[in-house]
């Protein structure tokens, strides 16, 4: 029951939040940022009026807003006014990406060496593998054998289909059980460095089930041996020197671009389910590192259903509401077609707002449009993932948004603590 004292407490928390924002943003509060805050206040006031203690208020993911541009954004704080909206951008508009593109072959070699899980070696019989199931759980085992496919003349082709590695493996578990698994669910164990990263910084289980791996480059380099990743470190330094920097208060990694750099991998025959990242004030760049050389025709692997993801993923790791009207089978069909043939012009790539583009060159796109990623190739697809502020944001606006997010985090913690106390 909402007592007068409880209502007063919620009002005090809200007032403290806005006072926190105002005091910390200060002179960085441009007219557009003030409009952004006003839109937030209005949307929050309308929704909170019936019940300021409602837990749904704090769930930005559950009911995002669909803008006229076709973007899905968090209903309170996802839309910054006055920004150009288009699914794909020309990578040449961002010259600070050039050092990363130029160093891509060297960075790919360093990453492959550190991972120690080259598929042509690591997927041989007797090698240790990790197994990822559709319900988000995982296990370990060893490759028992690659499955031979039957040819029309009655002979067998040892582990290949049309000259490409077969898509299934028999995996033997520690208790002796052998299970036949699709290739998208099996990954080499890799080096001690890779296993340490996976254990220390596990990615959401729902992503494991789709064949997707992702971890921070900063964490990866910090966990590496001294002297490793020299080309990668040099390219990142040059990128930072060229990237937009803040004109006032704050270091590069706080307010400049990029906001985040990560290593991403899609295992063979995998599809990342369609989703939105729910804010329009960031863009994403992908710099290809190592891509499959040969497309893999054949039966496609559908991504897990929304229901399967919801069962295993924490609420903040999925954008279920943004894709409720999007049939993921439609995306898979756009990739491989009804007959199982790949339509996209590359073995792996992105689909943004229904348009497929391969990772044959750097891609820059707006993740507030519904997007997906795919790899129907014969090997993993590795790329550098860079999140950065929308180029039309001023330095003051980048700083203000960064501060706003931190203040919002403290505000939500205060609301959660009050809800528990009540």
Buried (B, 14 or more C-beta within 10 A) or exposed (E): EEEEEBEEBBEEBBEBBBEBBEEBBBEBBBEBBEEBBEBBEEBBEEBBEEEBBEEEBBBBBBEBBBBEBBBBBBBBBBBBBEBEBBBBBEBEEBEBBBBBBEBBEBBBBBBBEBBBBBBEEBBEEEEEBBBBBBEBEBEEBBBBBBBBBEEEEEEEEEBBBEEBBBBBBBBBBEEEEEBEBBBBBBBBBBBEBBEEBBEEEEBBBBBBBBBBBBBBBEBBBEBBEEEBBEBBBBBBEBBBEBBBBBEEBBEBEBBBBBBBBBBBBBBBBBBBBBBBBBBBBBBBBBBBBBBBEBBBBBEBBBBBEBEBBEEBBEEEBBBBBBBEEBEBEEBBBBBBBEEEEBEBEBBBBBBBBBEBBBBEEBBBBBBBBBBBBBBBBBBBBBBBBBBBBBBEBBBBBBBBBBBBEEBBEEBBEBBEEBBEEE
